[in-house]
Amino acid sequence: MKYTCLYSIVRFAPFAETEEFANVGIVLSAPAIGRMEYRLARKNLKRVNHFFECNTLFAKAMEIAQNELDSVRLMTAEAQELQIVNHFRFLTEPKESMIRFSPMRSILVDNFDKTLATLFSRYIERQSIERDRCEEVMVRDIRTMFLEASIRSFRDETLIGDLTKLHLPLVHRADTVAAIKPLAFDQSEPSAILDHCDQWLMKFVRAEQEGIIRLTNVLIPVSAPAENESARHRKAVQIAKASIQERGLQLVDYQATEAISSFAQRYAQ
């Protein structure tokens, strides 16, 4: 027998001014049966620590999240259905905190534990692993192309400012600093496509504000989903691409090798 559950994605957002965040957990609540469970990422999750470079802060934030969620779980076990819904709604309301929650969503399930595992895999594990691997392949292909074209000035670098450390796979340092950052928009959920785009856009914006790099000197090669993806996926990609261009960064399709090579050669000369 199927029943309705509520769920929310747990997000780690250490820098309020940039609004950057990473998905780090799932909370699932079944008001009809009086059950609420959660699953959080490891405190030493490499993807998050590498992105924000704040290992100790992330571990502390996860402890805070665990304590808060444990309290809500205890209340759920003793509450009526309407009270459980209200508890969950309060939990997911926007707050100024390092740990935030996505807006409350509903899902029809017939197996609570399996659904929790599936959501965690989709939003936390599989999605990030596949995306990271895809972008690593994109970087590797671009490096091979540069090697064949004798372009040797783009290297793996970390751009450092007073409040910013921006690690990028392809950076040119000379009179002008330029960078290439491939993005893969192949996430299983359209909203995750926009999340991934927004996270990187805010990092670049913050870097420009500190004078580390100009957005006009950044190239974003994009790998988009296949044509047979849903209309919602295609719309999300269109919005993401428009956001990149509106910020002033240069945008090309990942397959446009001549355009990528031409961008690099302008700085390598």
Secondary structure, 3 states (H helix, E strand, C coil): CCEEEEEEEEEECCCCCCCCCEEEEEEEEEHHHCEEEEEECCCCCHHHHHHHCCHHHHHHHHHHHHHHHHHHHHHHHHCCHHHHHHHHHHHCCCCCCCEEECCCEEEEECCHHHHHHHHHHHHHHHHHHHHHHHHHHHHHHHHHHHHHCCCCCEEEEEEECCCCEEEEEEEECCCCCEEECCEECCCCCHHHHHHHHHHHHHHHHHHHHCCCCCHHHEEEEEECCCCCCCHHHHHHHHHHHHHHHHCCCEEEECCCHHHHHHHHHHHHC
